[in-house]
């Protein structure tokens, strides 16, 4: 049985027990909402009012074949009717918080095959926009009628702008500091001294009687300049399973492109390779330039990225892929080894999303790790730290997956 989300809220605030004495009734109520109210649910709980309406919304999505657990016919259901779906979308936004609404929308698309209804402008205006919805819209892009495309772009733009607000400031601040630290000078001004590295470099000059270090060599941070210091290549697998990663990577690509001290290139691939660098000023254009689905040829994508590198020692290549290679595996690994040998910082992200552990090719991940390019999943909040570590050529902050 698939448990339905039952965290509920209505116009009068969250529903739930008002004191400790109601805890037992509240538990029965929640179990009743989860189990669906068939004769065998065993709760004996009868719903009325808003609870009954919530139960109808849950039943429409989670009742199997329109029937309860006992096999009895149920009256609710979405079918393929656009008006019914529109009413249902309105109902769940009334009864449930935004996070639960997004889960239910994804379940409706997966369980009830409602993707085609998202091609109608009225449906798009009614849904709660999130990263997963954007991924679905991008996968439907080629089938989308012209009457729907502008509405779809508005939905995607809203999600992208929300992500930029959340991620841009921290990314710029983190990477600006990393860029400054990565350019060190030997005769710094006092306020530019990197004290940690200076002390470490002068420990042999420690004077026990004075309990101090006499620094003979100062190490400092370079002053920020407007010249390009680093080149970043984002190489993104656009297979269907990487939808959320494509969305986040496009947003980060736009943020990086806005930093004049970083030259950013964005490349997407399946069995073909497309360079979307000239669209980085608008991540929505980038997203609609992708085509989710199809095969995967990582080797071809890396060959293109390798051909664009002009300053290996100042370049960071970020491969975002589940590593299910459809091209030439050995050639792919040789290219990674060659890039690393030339001085390129190579980062492999199995996913760039808030999801759990992704499915990926473990053999290829192990082979990359053996080359000194460990593959790991990364949340959007961790991405700035990963990039900062790559820029400074220090160990990557790999999450503990144990």
MIRO-587625 format. One record per residue (C-alpha): residue number from 1; residue in three letters; x, y, z. Coordinates in nm, 4 decimals, padded with zeros to 6 digits. Example, Ala and Ser with C-alpha at 12.3 -4.5 7.8 and 13.67 -1.06 7.14 Angstrom:
<nodes>
@pos->1 code->ALA u->01.2300 v->-00.4500 w->00.7800
@pos->2 code->SER u->01.3670 v->-00.1060 w->00.7140
</nodes>
This chain:
<nodes>
@pos->1 code->UNK u->00.0000 v->00.0000 w->00.0000
@pos->2 code->UNK u->00.1251 v->00.3493 w->-00.0853
@pos->3 code->UNK u->00.0752 v->00.5761 w->00.2116
@pos->4 code->UNK u->-00.0790 v->00.9129 w->00.1260
@pos->5 code->UNK u->00.0552 v->01.2368 w->00.2745
@pos->6 code->UNK u->-00.1820 v->01.3470 w->00.5482
@pos->7 code->UNK u->-00.0254 v->01.6646 w->00.6838
@pos->8 code->UNK u->-00.3174 v->01.8987 w->00.6403
@pos->9 code->UNK u->-00.3964 v->02.2646 w->00.6733
@pos->10 code->UNK u->-00.7098 v->02.4574 w->00.6023
@pos->11 code->UNK u->-00.8214 v->02.8168 w->00.6027
@pos->12 code->UNK u->-00.8343 v->02.8156 w->00.9831
@pos->13 code->UNK u->-00.4781 v->02.6821 w->01.0273
@pos->14 code->UNK u->-00.3408 v->02.3324 w->01.0768
@pos->15 code->UNK u->-00.5856 v->02.0664 w->01.1846
@pos->16 code->UNK u->-00.4926 v->01.8462 w->01.4763
@pos->17 code->UNK u->-00.5473 v->01.7749 w->01.8463
@pos->18 code->UNK u->-00.6236 v->02.0705 w->02.0712
@pos->19 code->UNK u->-00.5061 v->01.9019 w->02.3912
@pos->20 code->UNK u->-00.3534 v->01.5787 w->02.5171
@pos->21 code->UNK u->-00.6967 v->01.4186 w->02.5608
@pos->22 code->UNK u->-00.7605 v->01.4383 w->02.1868
@pos->23 code->UNK u->-00.4388 v->01.2583 w->02.0909
@pos->24 code->UNK u->-00.6077 v->00.9214 w->02.0509
@pos->25 code->UNK u->-00.8822 v->01.0602 w->01.8278
@pos->26 code->UNK u->-00.6228 v->01.2447 w->01.6212
@pos->27 code->UNK u->-00.4274 v->00.9229 w->01.5645
@pos->28 code->UNK u->-00.7465 v->00.7473 w->01.4491
@pos->29 code->UNK u->-00.8268 v->01.0381 w->01.2199
@pos->30 code->UNK u->-00.4842 v->01.0259 w->01.0574
@pos->31 code->UNK u->-00.4933 v->00.6476 w->01.0149
@pos->32 code->UNK u->-00.8405 v->00.6801 w->00.8633
@pos->33 code->UNK u->-00.7062 v->00.9304 w->00.6076
@pos->34 code->UNK u->-00.4119 v->00.7035 w->00.5252
@pos->35 code->UNK u->-00.6113 v->00.3792 w->00.4964
@pos->36 code->UNK u->-00.8881 v->00.5214 w->00.2826
@pos->37 code->UNK u->-01.1970 v->00.4315 w->00.4836
@pos->38 code->UNK u->-01.2774 v->00.0889 w->00.3447
@pos->39 code->UNK u->-01.4554 v->-00.1574 w->00.5705
@pos->40 code->UNK u->-01.1312 v->-00.3367 w->00.6607
@pos->41 code->UNK u->-00.9443 v->-00.0283 w->00.7810
@pos->42 code->UNK u->-01.0421 v->-00.1064 w->01.1412
@pos->43 code->UNK u->-01.0462 v->00.2537 w->01.2668
@pos->44 code->UNK u->-01.4225 v->00.2985 w->01.2992
@pos->45 code->UNK u->-01.3572 v->00.6682 w->01.2388
@pos->46 code->UNK u->-01.6163 v->00.8675 w->01.0439
@pos->47 code->UNK u->-01.5057 v->01.1849 w->00.8700
@pos->48 code->UNK u->-01.7155 v->01.4933 w->00.8127
@pos->49 code->UNK u->-01.6770 v->01.8476 w->00.6842
@pos->50 code->UNK u->-01.3263 v->01.9460 w->00.5770
@pos->51 code->UNK u->-01.1867 v->01.6036 w->00.6736
@pos->52 code->UNK u->-01.4296 v->01.4391 w->00.4331
@pos->53 code->UNK u->-01.3254 v->01.6770 w->00.1560
@pos->54 code->UNK u->-00.9589 v->01.6008 w->00.2271
@pos->55 code->UNK u->-01.0382 v->01.2298 w->00.2127
@pos->56 code->UNK u->-01.2002 v->01.2788 w->-00.1259
@pos->57 code->UNK u->-00.8886 v->01.4526 w->-00.2595
@pos->58 code->UNK u->-00.6660 v->01.1721 w->-00.1305
@pos->59 code->UNK u->-00.8988 v->00.9013 w->-00.2626
@pos->60 code->UNK u->-00.9022 v->01.0552 w->-00.6092
@pos->61 code->UNK u->-00.5249 v->01.0108 w->-00.6262
@pos->62 code->UNK u->-00.4391 v->00.7095 w->-00.4105
@pos->63 code->UNK u->-00.7401 v->00.4737 w->-00.4346
@pos->64 code->UNK u->-00.6386 v->00.1859 w->-00.6614
@pos->65 code->UNK u->-00.8510 v->00.1643 w->-00.9777
@pos->66 code->UNK u->-01.1085 v->00.3900 w->-00.8165
@pos->67 code->UNK u->-01.1844 v->00.1296 w->-00.5472
@pos->68 code->UNK u->-01.1212 v->00.1093 w->-00.1760
@pos->69 code->UNK u->-00.9113 v->-00.1544 w->-00.0102
@pos->70 code->UNK u->-01.2124 v->-00.3826 w->00.0226
@pos->71 code->UNK u->-01.2810 v->-00.3631 w->-00.3512
@pos->72 code->UNK u->-01.5904 v->-00.1468 w->-00.2976
@pos->73 code->UNK u->-01.6514 v->00.1203 w->-00.5629
@pos->74 code->UNK u->-01.5479 v->00.4692 w->-00.4580
@pos->75 code->UNK u->-01.7133 v->00.7820 w->-00.5938
@pos->76 code->UNK u->-01.4008 v->00.9952 w->-00.6345
@pos->77 code->UNK u->-01.1547 v->00.9918 w->-00.9214
@pos->78 code->UNK u->-00.9760 v->01.2230 w->-01.1615
@pos->79 code->UNK u->-01.0064 v->01.0316 w->-01.4837
@pos->80 code->UNK u->-00.8814 v->01.2279 w->-01.7838
@pos->81 code->UNK u->-01.1107 v->01.5250 w->-01.7308
@pos->82 code->UNK u->-00.9375 v->01.8619 w->-01.7277
@pos->83 code->UNK u->-01.2131 v->02.0320 w->-01.5210
@pos->84 code->UNK u->-01.1953 v->01.7535 w->-01.2603
@pos->85 code->UNK u->-00.8179 v->01.7891 w->-01.2370
@pos->86 code->UNK u->-00.8451 v->02.1686 w->-01.2084
@pos->87 code->UNK u->-01.0903 v->02.1342 w->-00.9192
@pos->88 code->UNK u->-00.8691 v->01.8721 w->-00.7544
@pos->89 code->UNK u->-00.5612 v->02.0946 w->-00.7840
@pos->90 code->UNK u->-00.7541 v->02.3732 w->-00.6172
@pos->91 code->UNK u->-00.8739 v->02.1409 w->-00.3407
@pos->92 code->UNK u->-00.5303 v->02.0102 w->-00.2460
@pos->93 code->UNK u->-00.3904 v->02.3640 w->-00.2319
@pos->94 code->UNK u->-00.6716 v->02.4498 w->00.0085
@pos->95 code->UNK u->-00.6293 v->02.1503 w->00.2372
@pos->96 code->UNK u->-00.2539 v->02.0795 w->00.2345
@pos->97 code->UNK u->00.0679 v->02.2806 w->00.2777
@pos->98 code->UNK u->00.2816 v->02.3607 w->-00.0254
@pos->99 code->UNK u->00.5379 v->02.0834 w->00.0378
@pos->100 code->UNK u->00.2623 v->01.8179 w->00.0450
@pos->101 code->UNK u->00.0900 v->01.9686 w->-00.2601
@pos->102 code->UNK u->00.4106 v->01.9266 w->-00.4604
@pos->103 code->UNK u->00.4380 v->01.5598 w->-00.3568
@pos->104 code->UNK u->00.0755 v->01.4936 w->-00.4529
@pos->105 code->UNK u->00.1188 v->01.6661 w->-00.7892
@pos->106 code->UNK u->00.4218 v->01.4492 w->-00.8693
@pos->107 code->UNK u->00.2289 v->01.1377 w->-00.7645
@pos->108 code->UNK u->-00.0637 v->01.2397 w->-00.9861
@pos->109 code->UNK u->00.1650 v->01.2778 w->-01.2866
@pos->110 code->UNK u->00.3329 v->00.9415 w->-01.2199
@pos->111 code->UNK u->00.0316 v->00.7340 w->-01.1074
@pos->112 code->UNK u->-00.2458 v->00.8755 w->-01.3226
@pos->113 code->UNK u->-00.0586 v->00.9748 w->-01.6378
@pos->114 code->UNK u->-00.1594 v->01.3393 w->-01.6220
@pos->115 code->UNK u->00.1431 v->01.4693 w->-01.8126
@pos->116 code->UNK u->-00.0631 v->01.5426 w->-02.1222
@pos->117 code->UNK u->-00.2957 v->01.7678 w->-01.9228
@pos->118 code->UNK u->00.0026 v->01.9879 w->-01.8406
@pos->119 code->UNK u->-00.0014 v->02.0865 w->-02.2067
@pos->120 code->UNK u->-00.3121 v->02.2947 w->-02.1317
@pos->121 code->UNK u->-00.2547 v->02.6525 w->-02.0061
@pos->122 code->UNK u->-00.5354 v->02.6229 w->-01.7500
@pos->123 code->UNK u->-00.3621 v->02.3288 w->-01.5846
@pos->124 code->UNK u->-00.0263 v->02.5049 w->-01.5685
@pos->125 code->UNK u->-00.1825 v->02.8069 w->-01.4030
@pos->126 code->UNK u->-00.3336 v->02.5835 w->-01.1343
@pos->127 code->UNK u->-00.0301 v->02.3747 w->-01.0343
@pos->128 code->UNK u->00.2211 v->02.4478 w->-00.7573
@pos->129 code->UNK u->00.5489 v->02.5119 w->-00.9388
@pos->130 code->UNK u->00.8667 v->02.3305 w->-00.8248
@pos->131 code->UNK u->01.1843 v->02.1803 w->-00.9712
@pos->132 code->UNK u->01.0163 v->01.8475 w->-01.0519
@pos->133 code->UNK u->00.7345 v->02.0175 w->-01.2398
@pos->134 code->UNK u->00.9934 v->02.2097 w->-01.4429
@pos->135 code->UNK u->01.1591 v->01.8791 w->-01.5324
@pos->136 code->UNK u->00.8258 v->01.7387 w->-01.6492
@pos->137 code->UNK u->00.7555 v->02.0479 w->-01.8598
@pos->138 code->UNK u->01.0987 v->02.0286 w->-02.0213
@pos->139 code->UNK u->01.0405 v->01.6641 w->-02.1129
@pos->140 code->UNK u->00.7106 v->01.7694 w->-02.2791
@pos->141 code->UNK u->00.8667 v->02.0704 w->-02.4507
@pos->142 code->UNK u->00.8689 v->01.9279 w->-02.8029
@pos->143 code->UNK u->00.5052 v->01.8186 w->-02.7779
@pos->144 code->UNK u->00.3852 v->02.1445 w->-02.6243
@pos->145 code->UNK u->00.1418 v->02.3498 w->-02.8360
@pos->146 code->UNK u->00.2236 v->02.7158 w->-02.8987
@pos->147 code->UNK u->-00.0737 v->02.8249 w->-02.6867
@pos->148 code->UNK u->00.0879 v->02.6607 w->-02.3834
@pos->149 code->UNK u->00.4539 v->02.7562 w->-02.4288
@pos->150 code->UNK u->00.4283 v->03.1083 w->-02.2888
@pos->151 code->UNK u->00.2472 v->02.9812 w->-01.9792
@pos->152 code->UNK u->00.5071 v->02.7070 w->-01.9408
@pos->153 code->UNK u->00.7897 v->02.9605 w->-01.9662
@pos->154 code->UNK u->00.6228 v->03.1727 w->-01.6981
@pos->155 code->UNK u->00.6015 v->02.8700 w->-01.4671
@pos->156 code->UNK u->00.9663 v->02.7796 w->-01.5312
@pos->157 code->UNK u->01.0789 v->03.1403 w->-01.4831
@pos->158 code->UNK u->00.9073 v->03.1588 w->-01.1440
@pos->159 code->UNK u->01.0923 v->02.8486 w->-01.0225
@pos->160 code->UNK u->01.4238 v->02.9705 w->-01.1653
@pos->161 code->UNK u->01.3895 v->03.3139 w->-01.0021
@pos->162 code->UNK u->01.3086 v->03.1530 w->-00.6670
@pos->163 code->UNK u->01.6171 v->02.9315 w->-00.6960
@pos->164 code->UNK u->01.8377 v->03.2269 w->-00.7899
@pos->165 code->UNK u->01.7203 v->03.4214 w->-00.4854
@pos->166 code->UNK u->01.8015 v->03.1236 w->-00.2664
@pos->167 code->UNK u->02.1381 v->03.0315 w->-00.4162
@pos->168 code->UNK u->02.3003 v->03.3293 w->-00.5895
@pos->169 code->UNK u->02.4268 v->03.5422 w->-00.2992
@pos->170 code->UNK u->02.5964 v->03.2577 w->-00.1147
@pos->171 code->UNK u->02.7480 v->03.1212 w->-00.4351
@pos->172 code->UNK u->02.8995 v->03.4563 w->-00.5332
@pos->173 code->UNK u->03.0315 v->03.5243 w->-00.1826
@pos->174 code->UNK u->03.1840 v->03.1774 w->-00.1441
@pos->175 code->UNK u->03.3500 v->03.1735 w->-00.4857
@pos->176 code->UNK u->03.4755 v->03.5313 w->-00.4641
@pos->177 code->UNK u->03.6584 v->03.4401 w->-00.1435
@pos->178 code->UNK u->03.7953 v->03.1225 w->-00.3019
@pos->179 code->UNK u->03.9207 v->03.3129 w->-00.6060
@pos->180 code->UNK u->04.0983 v->03.5654 w->-00.3854
@pos->181 code->UNK u->04.2557 v->03.2938 w->-00.1732
@pos->182 code->UNK u->04.3692 v->03.0970 w->-00.4768
@pos->183 code->UNK u->04.5862 v->03.3884 w->-00.5930
@pos->184 code->UNK u->04.8551 v->03.4244 w->-00.3251
@pos->185 code->UNK u->05.1427 v->03.6724 w->-00.3098
@pos->186 code->UNK u->05.4738 v->03.6642 w->-00.1190
@pos->187 code->UNK u->05.4836 v->04.0305 w->-00.0164
@pos->188 code->UNK u->05.1342 v->04.1012 w->00.1066
@pos->189 code->UNK u->05.0114 v->04.4095 w->00.2849
@pos->190 code->UNK u->04.9282 v->04.3507 w->00.6489
@pos->191 code->UNK u->04.5538 v->04.3076 w->00.5978
@pos->192 code->UNK u->04.6165 v->04.0677 w->00.3045
@pos->193 code->UNK u->04.8282 v->03.8195 w->00.5062
@pos->194 code->UNK u->04.7022 v->03.4606 w->00.5135
@pos->195 code->UNK u->04.7982 v->03.3939 w->00.8754
@pos->196 code->UNK u->04.7190 v->03.0212 w->00.8770
@pos->197 code->UNK u->04.9511 v->02.9487 w->00.5839
@pos->198 code->UNK u->05.2134 v->03.1948 w->00.7030
@pos->199 code->UNK u->05.2382 v->03.0292 w->01.0459
@pos->200 code->UNK u->05.2456 v->02.6806 w->00.8929
@pos->201 code->UNK u->05.5278 v->02.7828 w->00.6594
@pos->202 code->UNK u->05.7348 v->02.9326 w->00.9444
@pos->203 code->UNK u->05.6954 v->02.6788 w->01.2256
@pos->204 code->UNK u->06.0662 v->02.5982 w->01.2037
@pos->205 code->UNK u->06.1327 v->02.9532 w->01.3193
@pos->206 code->UNK u->05.9466 v->02.9064 w->01.6467
@pos->207 code->UNK u->06.1268 v->03.0675 w->01.9465
@pos->208 code->UNK u->06.0404 v->02.8750 w->02.2646
@pos->209 code->UNK u->06.1725 v->03.1437 w->02.4996
@pos->210 code->UNK u->05.9324 v->03.3957 w->02.3484
@pos->211 code->UNK u->05.6608 v->03.1406 w->02.2686
@pos->212 code->UNK u->05.6177 v->03.2879 w->01.9238
@pos->213 code->UNK u->05.6954 v->03.2306 w->01.5570
@pos->214 code->UNK u->05.9199 v->03.4712 w->01.3696
@pos->215 code->UNK u->05.7864 v->03.4706 w->01.0119
@pos->216 code->UNK u->06.0652 v->03.4995 w->00.7594
@pos->217 code->UNK u->05.8258 v->03.4446 w->00.4679
@pos->218 code->UNK u->05.4794 v->03.5988 w->00.4474
@pos->219 code->UNK u->05.2023 v->03.4409 w->00.2430
@pos->220 code->UNK u->04.9124 v->03.6609 w->00.1418
@pos->221 code->UNK u->04.5912 v->03.6649 w->-00.0535
@pos->222 code->UNK u->04.5964 v->03.8219 w->-00.3968
@pos->223 code->UNK u->04.3848 v->04.1312 w->-00.4406
@pos->224 code->UNK u->04.0635 v->04.0870 w->-00.6316
@pos->225 code->UNK u->04.0835 v->04.1932 w->-00.9937
@pos->226 code->UNK u->03.8413 v->04.2082 w->-01.2810
@pos->227 code->UNK u->04.0491 v->03.9777 w->-01.5009
@pos->228 code->UNK u->03.9404 v->03.6183 w->-01.5585
@pos->229 code->UNK u->04.1040 v->03.3950 w->-01.2968
@pos->230 code->UNK u->03.9298 v->03.0630 w->-01.3534
@pos->231 code->UNK u->03.7439 v->02.8831 w->-01.6278
@pos->232 code->UNK u->03.4527 v->02.6565 w->-01.5322
@pos->233 code->UNK u->03.2980 v->02.4007 w->-01.7673
@pos->234 code->UNK u->02.9633 v->02.2537 w->-01.6598
@pos->235 code->UNK u->02.9046 v->01.9341 w->-01.8578
@pos->236 code->UNK u->02.5484 v->01.8145 w->-01.7935
@pos->237 code->UNK u->02.3871 v->01.4822 w->-01.8773
@pos->238 code->UNK u->02.0342 v->01.5603 w->-02.0035
@pos->239 code->UNK u->01.8954 v->01.2074 w->-01.9816
@pos->240 code->UNK u->01.5484 v->01.1921 w->-01.8277
@pos->241 code->UNK u->01.6658 v->01.0826 w->-01.4822
@pos->242 code->UNK u->01.8818 v->01.3973 w->-01.4511
@pos->243 code->UNK u->01.5950 v->01.6494 w->-01.4825
@pos->244 code->UNK u->01.6376 v->01.8154 w->-01.1411
@pos->245 code->UNK u->02.0147 v->01.8321 w->-01.1900
@pos->246 code->UNK u->01.9688 v->02.0077 w->-01.5245
@pos->247 code->UNK u->01.7480 v->02.2711 w->-01.3608
@pos->248 code->UNK u->01.9884 v->02.3429 w->-01.0757
@pos->249 code->UNK u->02.2969 v->02.3337 w->-01.2977
@pos->250 code->UNK u->02.1410 v->02.5860 w->-01.5366
@pos->251 code->UNK u->02.0728 v->02.8244 w->-01.2494
@pos->252 code->UNK u->02.4258 v->02.7856 w->-01.1134
@pos->253 code->UNK u->02.5634 v->02.8306 w->-01.4653
@pos->254 code->UNK u->02.3851 v->03.1644 w->-01.4942
@pos->255 code->UNK u->02.5152 v->03.2727 w->-01.1523
@pos->256 code->UNK u->02.8736 v->03.1776 w->-01.2409
@pos->257 code->UNK u->02.8440 v->03.3533 w->-01.5770
@pos->258 code->UNK u->02.7524 v->03.6747 w->-01.3959
@pos->259 code->UNK u->03.0919 v->03.6714 w->-01.2175
@pos->260 code->UNK u->03.3460 v->03.8480 w->-01.4410
@pos->261 code->UNK u->03.6402 v->03.6677 w->-01.2829
@pos->262 code->UNK u->03.5019 v->03.3296 w->-01.3957
@pos->263 code->UNK u->03.4659 v->03.2278 w->-01.7604
@pos->264 code->UNK u->03.1760 v->02.9814 w->-01.7638
@pos->265 code->UNK u->03.0867 v->02.7312 w->-02.0337
@pos->266 code->UNK u->02.7717 v->02.5177 w->-02.0189
@pos->267 code->UNK u->02.7505 v->02.1996 w->-02.2267
@pos->268 code->UNK u->02.4572 v->01.9551 w->-02.2284
@pos->269 code->UNK u->02.4638 v->01.6128 w->-02.3870
@pos->270 code->UNK u->02.2860 v->01.2883 w->-02.4568
@pos->271 code->UNK u->02.4232 v->01.1102 w->-02.7640
@pos->272 code->UNK u->02.4810 v->01.4558 w->-02.9141
@pos->273 code->UNK u->02.6561 v->01.7555 w->-02.7581
@pos->274 code->UNK u->02.5083 v->02.1065 w->-02.7424
@pos->275 code->UNK u->02.6966 v->02.4144 w->-02.6196
@pos->276 code->UNK u->02.4502 v->02.6550 w->-02.4521
@pos->277 code->UNK u->02.7107 v->02.9028 w->-02.3278
@pos->278 code->UNK u->02.5705 v->03.1896 w->-02.5341
@pos->279 code->UNK u->02.2336 v->03.1537 w->-02.3563
@pos->280 code->UNK u->02.3686 v->03.1695 w->-02.0008
@pos->281 code->UNK u->02.2363 v->03.5203 w->-01.9441
@pos->282 code->UNK u->01.8881 v->03.3655 w->-01.9232
@pos->283 code->UNK u->01.8650 v->03.0228 w->-01.7544
@pos->284 code->UNK u->01.5083 v->02.9826 w->-01.8823
@pos->285 code->UNK u->01.6416 v->02.9904 w->-02.2392
@pos->286 code->UNK u->01.9037 v->02.7368 w->-02.1328
@pos->287 code->UNK u->01.6396 v->02.5024 w->-01.9946
@pos->288 code->UNK u->01.4220 v->02.5233 w->-02.3032
@pos->289 code->UNK u->01.7340 v->02.4551 w->-02.5094
@pos->290 code->UNK u->01.7716 v->02.1150 w->-02.3439
@pos->291 code->UNK u->01.5951 v->01.7993 w->-02.4523
@pos->292 code->UNK u->01.5464 v->01.5600 w->-02.1634
@pos->293 code->UNK u->01.5665 v->01.1914 w->-02.2528
@pos->294 code->UNK u->01.7605 v->00.9884 w->-02.5053
@pos->295 code->UNK u->02.0868 v->00.8012 w->-02.4745
@pos->296 code->UNK u->02.4170 v->00.9012 w->-02.3158
@pos->297 code->UNK u->02.7623 v->00.9491 w->-02.4666
@pos->298 code->UNK u->02.9834 v->01.0910 w->-02.1927
@pos->299 code->UNK u->03.3005 v->01.0299 w->-02.3925
@pos->300 code->UNK u->03.1822 v->01.2525 w->-02.6777
@pos->301 code->UNK u->03.0794 v->01.5268 w->-02.4357
@pos->302 code->UNK u->03.4153 v->01.5196 w->-02.2565
@pos->303 code->UNK u->03.5969 v->01.5241 w->-02.5910
@pos->304 code->UNK u->03.4186 v->01.8496 w->-02.6752
@pos->305 code->UNK u->03.4890 v->01.9992 w->-02.3321
@pos->306 code->UNK u->03.8551 v->01.8992 w->-02.3587
@pos->307 code->UNK u->03.8819 v->02.0772 w->-02.6943
@pos->308 code->UNK u->03.7598 v->02.4026 w->-02.5347
@pos->309 code->UNK u->04.0180 v->02.4114 w->-02.2547
@pos->310 code->UNK u->04.2925 v->02.6692 w->-02.3104
@pos->311 code->UNK u->04.4314 v->02.7086 w->-01.9564
@pos->312 code->UNK u->04.4254 v->02.3632 w->-01.7925
@pos->313 code->UNK u->04.5807 v->02.4742 w->-01.4618
@pos->314 code->UNK u->04.3065 v->02.7363 w->-01.4206
@pos->315 code->UNK u->04.0140 v->02.5213 w->-01.5346
@pos->316 code->UNK u->03.7504 v->02.3309 w->-01.3381
@pos->317 code->UNK u->03.5401 v->02.0736 w->-01.5266
@pos->318 code->UNK u->03.2205 v->01.9615 w->-01.3516
@pos->319 code->UNK u->03.0615 v->01.6495 w->-01.5012
@pos->320 code->UNK u->02.7032 v->01.6035 w->-01.3786
@pos->321 code->UNK u->02.5881 v->01.2547 w->-01.4777
@pos->322 code->UNK u->02.4640 v->00.9214 w->-01.3445
@pos->323 code->UNK u->02.7557 v->00.7702 w->-01.5443
@pos->324 code->UNK u->02.5478 v->00.5229 w->-01.7445
@pos->325 code->UNK u->02.7789 v->00.5485 w->-02.0442
@pos->326 code->UNK u->02.6532 v->00.4531 w->-02.3883
@pos->327 code->UNK u->02.9774 v->00.5553 w->-02.5595
@pos->328 code->UNK u->03.3299 v->00.4203 w->-02.5268
@pos->329 code->UNK u->03.4024 v->00.3625 w->-02.1583
@pos->330 code->UNK u->03.7799 v->00.3287 w->-02.1808
@pos->331 code->UNK u->03.8101 v->00.6423 w->-02.3927
@pos->332 code->UNK u->03.5991 v->00.8329 w->-02.1398
@pos->333 code->UNK u->03.8348 v->00.7344 w->-01.8570
@pos->334 code->UNK u->04.1419 v->00.8171 w->-02.0679
@pos->335 code->UNK u->04.0056 v->01.1665 w->-02.1289
@pos->336 code->UNK u->03.9478 v->01.2239 w->-01.7584
@pos->337 code->UNK u->04.3011 v->01.1013 w->-01.6817
@pos->338 code->UNK u->04.4471 v->01.3264 w->-01.9524
@pos->339 code->UNK u->04.2622 v->01.6331 w->-01.8266
@pos->340 code->UNK u->04.3746 v->01.5719 w->-01.4703
@pos->341 code->UNK u->04.7349 v->01.5159 w->-01.5836
@pos->342 code->UNK u->04.7292 v->01.8531 w->-01.7614
@pos->343 code->UNK u->04.6244 v->02.0292 w->-01.4410
@pos->344 code->UNK u->04.2459 v->02.0426 w->-01.4805
@pos->345 code->UNK u->04.0421 v->02.0113 w->-01.1606
@pos->346 code->UNK u->03.7826 v->01.7447 w->-01.2435
@pos->347 code->UNK u->03.4632 v->01.7075 w->-01.0370
@pos->348 code->UNK u->03.2032 v->01.4339 w->-01.0918
@pos->349 code->UNK u->02.8551 v->01.4886 w->-00.9477
@pos->350 code->UNK u->02.6122 v->01.1970 w->-00.9690
@pos->351 code->UNK u->02.3272 v->01.4379 w->-00.9030
@pos->352 code->UNK u->02.2827 v->01.8055 w->-00.8237
@pos->353 code->UNK u->01.9531 v->01.8004 w->-00.6393
@pos->354 code->UNK u->01.7815 v->01.7729 w->-00.3024
@pos->355 code->UNK u->01.6847 v->01.4109 w->-00.3687
@pos->356 code->UNK u->01.8250 v->01.1114 w->-00.1852
@pos->357 code->UNK u->02.1007 v->00.8798 w->-00.3111
@pos->358 code->UNK u->02.0759 v->00.8600 w->-00.6914
@pos->359 code->UNK u->02.0933 v->00.5507 w->-00.9097
@pos->360 code->UNK u->02.4262 v->00.5443 w->-01.0933
@pos->361 code->UNK u->02.6822 v->00.3168 w->-01.2581
@pos->362 code->UNK u->02.8960 v->00.2044 w->-00.9659
@pos->363 code->UNK u->03.1672 v->00.0491 w->-01.1822
@pos->364 code->UNK u->03.2286 v->00.3766 w->-01.3649
@pos->365 code->UNK u->03.2158 v->00.5722 w->-01.0373
@pos->366 code->UNK u->03.4810 v->00.3432 w->-00.8886
@pos->367 code->UNK u->03.6992 v->00.3820 w->-01.1983
@pos->368 code->UNK u->03.6804 v->00.7619 w->-01.1726
@pos->369 code->UNK u->03.7621 v->00.7479 w->-00.8018
@pos->370 code->UNK u->04.0727 v->00.5450 w->-00.8869
@pos->371 code->UNK u->04.1785 v->00.8330 w->-01.1130
@pos->372 code->UNK u->04.1408 v->01.0788 w->-00.8244
@pos->373 code->UNK u->03.8010 v->01.2063 w->-00.9387
@pos->374 code->UNK u->03.5554 v->01.0696 w->-00.6801
@pos->375 code->UNK u->03.1894 v->01.0749 w->-00.7856
@pos->376 code->UNK u->02.9252 v->01.1826 w->-00.5348
@pos->377 code->UNK u->02.5813 v->01.3391 w->-00.5145
@pos->378 code->UNK u->02.5649 v->01.7032 w->-00.4184
@pos->379 code->UNK u->02.2818 v->01.9182 w->-00.2836
@pos->380 code->UNK u->02.2438 v->02.2704 w->-00.4232
@pos->381 code->UNK u->02.3400 v->02.4181 w->-00.0855
@pos->382 code->UNK u->02.6720 v->02.2281 w->-00.0905
@pos->383 code->UNK u->02.7616 v->02.3152 w->-00.4500
@pos->384 code->UNK u->02.9298 v->02.6511 w->-00.3714
@pos->385 code->UNK u->03.1613 v->02.4765 w->-00.1230
@pos->386 code->UNK u->03.2474 v->02.2077 w->-00.3782
@pos->387 code->UNK u->03.3320 v->02.4719 w->-00.6377
@pos->388 code->UNK u->03.5364 v->02.6741 w->-00.3864
@pos->389 code->UNK u->03.7402 v->02.3656 w->-00.2956
@pos->390 code->UNK u->03.8025 v->02.2885 w->-00.6644
@pos->391 code->UNK u->03.9117 v->02.6465 w->-00.7336
@pos->392 code->UNK u->04.1544 v->02.6405 w->-00.4391
@pos->393 code->UNK u->04.2747 v->02.2911 w->-00.5348
@pos->394 code->UNK u->04.2013 v->02.1448 w->-00.1953
@pos->395 code->UNK u->04.0129 v->01.8213 w->-00.1085
@pos->396 code->UNK u->03.6479 v->01.8259 w->-00.2064
@pos->397 code->UNK u->03.3897 v->01.8312 w->00.0755
@pos->398 code->UNK u->03.2440 v->01.4919 w->-00.0149
@pos->399 code->UNK u->02.9266 v->01.4198 w->00.1877
@pos->400 code->UNK u->02.9399 v->01.1242 w->00.4254
@pos->401 code->UNK u->02.6970 v->00.8749 w->00.2715
@pos->402 code->UNK u->02.7375 v->00.6165 w->00.5451
</nodes>
